[in-house]
Amino acid sequence: MKKLCGVWYFVLLVSAILNNRSPLQAQALIPQEARHGMVVSTQTLASEAGLGILRQGGNAIDAAIATAFVLAVVYPSCGNIGGEGFLLYYGSNGQSSAIDFRLQAPASVTPEMFLDESGKNWGKSPVEDLHITDSPLAIGIPGTVAGLALAHRRFGTIPWAQLLEPAVRLAEHGFPVSLSLHKEMADSREFFKNYLSSVRFFLKVDGSVYEPGEIWKQHDLAQTLKRIQRQGAEEFYRGRTAELIVAGIRQNGGIITLEDLKNYRAIERRPDHSTYRGWDIFAMPLPSSGGITQTEILNIMEGYDLQALGQNSAQYLHLLTEAMRRSYRDRDFFLGDPDFNPQIPKERLMSKTYADELRKGIDPQKASKSSDLDLNLDSREKMETTHFSVVDSQGNAVSVTYTLNGDFGSYLVPEGSGVILNNS
């Protein structure tokens, strides 16, 4: 049986390659090759940080941790230590693991706080008349730092402090603002203004946005990273950083407490396993919907002669669209958090037999309608989550997806912390 980890090795983004060429020579949108390892992320500085760890003898987990912390500095709209995510690991020895660092709700949260006056819909926050997802009530207990620390304890080889050094250096000494970051900040400037601490963090003294090429230094974030670097992940949840986060949330009407942060735990889970044309597939399990959705699509497509159809032919794309349409219908209808819904029919959804049933409902000559399948789709896929992948010279592979939910999350940066908090 051949083996394939359920990660996207060659994400078509800016990549940094461990060979004789500079990472800056890697071209966007063109698949790259490397003999000794690869770090692929959406930001060159983050990829370079992970690449540096590989060159220092670290493994894929070490490089992923360094990459994640640097993204929190240089890609603040999505990269984070105030958000959540998933990490999938596949070792060269065949060992696999899934680290679940989804955020958790505060202990005092209630369903009613997210309803409007009619009791039916998402409404306005009582905090300054903000929409609920733009208010501190939308903030969940961040999981990223705990998740990365758990991955390091389980599989890391280089000291924790060494892995945070690139992020500390970039936050303290600054980096040139890119055109895309400038635009993201400009688009969000009015939201930052809901919080004085966020204005101080993101904008210049005169309230303007940093221009492309200007150096952005993040003193408060650098101090937070240094504390986590010296004291470990516990500092984020029990130390000075925790105090700053809670103070900033509560003074703006949020409800997260120090006890909420102390009680947070990342979880190691067993990856979902499936097969596709003789390959083993290892993917993120629930509460991530990705593994089951991916498996269902592959199971449906396995029943077609794709080589005969030709890659990206009209017929191939038609069948792929229909497979995706059905798997996403099931994603919306069935999937959730197994800790609260143990009745999710996971085995059935991932079975080849179920895929056979779905395939029978696909007309090879005519597209179906999502509405006929009770599938409601947004008009556009959102861009507020980031993904990165690492493969090292030993063949260990890591796939990470993490997010603040919306761009810049809740827009709230608690005073003195430099931590951008989610709005999940």
Salt bridges, closest charged atoms under 4 A:
GLU84 OE1 - ARG102 NE 2.48
ASP100 OD2 - ARG269 NE 2.94
GLU172 OE2 - LYS226 NZ 2.65
GLU190 OE2 - LYS193 NZ 3.39
GLU214 OE1 - LYS204 NZ 3.14
GLU234 OE1 - ARG238 NE 2.75
GLU235 OE2 - ARG227 NE 3.29
GLU243 OE1 - ARG240 NH1 3.48
GLU268 OE1 - ARG154 NE 2.69
ASP272 OD1 - LYS346 NZ 2.43
ASP280 OD1 - HIS273 NE2 2.54
GLU302 OE1 - LYS352 NZ 2.61
GLU322 OE2 - ARG325 NH2 3.04
GLU322 OE1 - ARG326 NH1 2.74
ASP330 OD1 - ARG329 NE 2.71
ASP332 OD1 - ARG331 NH1 3.38
ASP339 OD2 - ARG269 NH2 3.66
ASP356 OD1 - ARG359 NH1 2.85
GLU357 OE1 - ARG348 NH2 3.82
GLU415 OE1 - ARG200 NH1 2.86
